[in-house]
Amino acid sequence: MSEENKQLVRRWFEEVWNNGRVEAIDEMFDENGIAHGLSDDPENPIRGPQGFRPFHTVFREAFPNMMIVVEDVVAEGDKVAARCSVRAKHEGEFMGRAATQAPVEFTGITIVRIYNGKIVEAWNNFDFMQLHKQVGLIA
């Protein structure tokens, strides 16, 4: 099961992020799934595909050429940890900031819990501070 779970996480980043396949969100993220660490309010994580799609849209419109490389994957039981590198170019509006055409690079780690072949919970820690600096949102 660990190998299947690792493949699901790799497929998530490839299809949802690198290829921008919105329909893949419903295929891989459980209807009651929870994604921690991606919302502005830690008390209110993103819930289900319907909650995840707007987050995905914001990023894909701002960084349409986003490429996420899964550097390492470790699995144990129903959990998978993935260390990722993200590269993109700021080509669309992002958090009120017009496109800067700036290249961005940042890293992140996610731990994903999988049940019945779908992501049911994820704990995300991506370096959004670095991203915000690179597009000029913070100094």
Summary of the structure (lengths in Angstrom):
residues: 139
radius of gyration: 14.6
end to end distance: 44.6
largest distance: 44.6
contacts: 412
relative contact order: 0.19
helix: 32%
strand: 40%
